[in-house]
Amino acid sequence: MPKAELMDYDKALELFEPVLGFEVHVELNTKTKMFCGCANEFGSGANTNTCPTCLGLPGGLPQINKKALESSIRLGLALGCEIAEHSRFARKNYFYPDTAKNFQTSQYDDPICHDGSITIELESGRLVTVEIERAHMEDDAGKLTHMGGATGRIQGADYSLVDYNRGGVPLVEIVTQMIEGAEHDAPEIGKTYVAAIREIAKALGVSNARMEEGNVRCDANVSLRPRGSNVLGTRTETKNVNSLRSVERAVRYEIQRQAAVLHSGGTITQETRHWHEDTGITSAGRPKSDADDYRYFPEPDLLPMAPSREWVEELRLTLPEPPAARRKRLQAAWGFVNLEFQDVVNSDLLDAVEATVAAGASAQAARKWWTGEIARLANVAGVAGDSLVTPVQLAALIGLVEAGTLTDRLARQVLEGVIAGEGTPAEVVESRGLAVVSDDGALITAIDAALLGQPDVLAKIRDGKVQAAGAVIGAVMKAMRGQADAARVRELVLERAATIE
Amino acid sequence: MSEITAEQVAHLAYLARIDLSPLEITNLTHDLGQIVDSIAKVSEVATADTPATSHPMPLTNVFRDDVVVPSLTVEQALSGAPDRAGDKFRVPAILDEE
């Protein structure tokens, strides 16, 4: 597909003002689907979680999953939304093979949540309030695999395969108001906003919130308004931007692409565009005007929902501390500089560090272990760090280091033992015989042997060439199989060198 | 008489993937026009204090607990499919050649 002309980003911003909008789909982690009792599971065998209702077969009768409604309300409350006193489902009619019913069960004029806002903080410290127009419930589509053709893409495919396991899984679609005044920060606002939604959904426990598994998906709307004009430009909607980095890249790409088109006298077509992760470009999908004719009408098979105000207030009480506020509180409590704190947040280790501190470790030590050695081992094993070791185990290990029982080097060996299931840190120290040799007598014997074995080194030390002690320290550490505190060994070497006969 | 046109009926038929003959389009244009007129009469009677309703029964909040029930087997699920490949439904190419 031909590469589009792109305008330099700064020049694009000079000539045009970007206007953004986002639709984020959050897949709920209920046990069952939105309207039937089929399991809501990722990774089951194809078409093993289907029934007449989610396959759209005659006789299927949908029923609303109460847990999905509860999760949707909690998500709405966390986004500062009003919860509708009266809400209902509607059919959105279109033909597409991933939608077995030939309509999506969604919400149209009575969404369950509306009129909220969240404030996000950019790296510069700039605060941006994103207004939420609505958050409504709907069901997900099945999964298509495109066969034939060169790339597995829908373009040029010979045929497609459908797995309806995901069909009917509950989604909440969160729609923002237009975001104006983003300016140069537009790509970062996109990324930070989606990250905030993901974080809130995760903190609430209403979604697994794994972008790589499609639990959180973003459609990004971008339009450009020429400077000095108050007329909005035509927008494009880039679909399925499924990583935070892609949100940032896709917004930036559309700004540069649209600016080039407009500047050369062209017009933007109102259309759906596809984001290509591999090449970092968007390509035209179907024009929007044709697809907009969805003929929504109230879903006749489902009764309206009227969540009582008492229930809504009960649910409000279950909301966790907002993630942004929690981050501020923890960073202050731990005394981390921004870089240290970001490292923890970006590695998704906030919970792990917090629990380790709660188990008695110092914040700095907890951070160092989680983002250092444990992250390294997790990376090698291809798993999440917090699946390897518990905060309580790590706190115990850190305790042994701080008590002088273990050096960092020994502690890494103990960690390996703990991960291998050999028991608690104390048990591993015992069974592997890894404690630091703190008995000066044993150290002095080894030091004396090393000094007498290297008379030239001894002479140098006595001459005041203290660096020469390194050779002796090395020999002693080797004799102690690394189980000695190097600083203490150094002290003793200098002491013994002065007195040894 | 309503303003339903033959073009609108043809468009609706396309959206619904229903193949209509010219005669059917003519007849349906007439029928749909009458239906729209009838509904317009109801609107004359329904004043602002009559709330819109999508269901005849005064029922709300009918829910299901989040409990898994057995699904169809793969064979049952695919038994009505015109075509399949392994355990998946097979459908014709979605986009025309570009």
Interface residues (C-beta under 8 A of the other chain):
Chain A: T30 K31 T32 C36 G37 C38 A39 G45 A46 N47 T48 N49 T50 C51 P52 L55 L57 Q63 I64 N65 K66 K67 A68 L69 H86 R88 N93 F95 Y96 P97 L144 T145 H146 M147 I154 Q155 G156 A157 D158 Y159 S160 L161 V162 D163 Y164 D293 R295 P298 E299 P300 L303 P304 M305 A306 P307
Chain B: L15 A16 R17 S54 H55 M57 L59 T60 N61 V62 F63 R64 D65 D66 V67 V68 V69 S71 L72 T73 V74 A77 L78 G80 A85 G86 D87 K88 F89 R90 V91 P92 A93 I94 L95 E97 E98
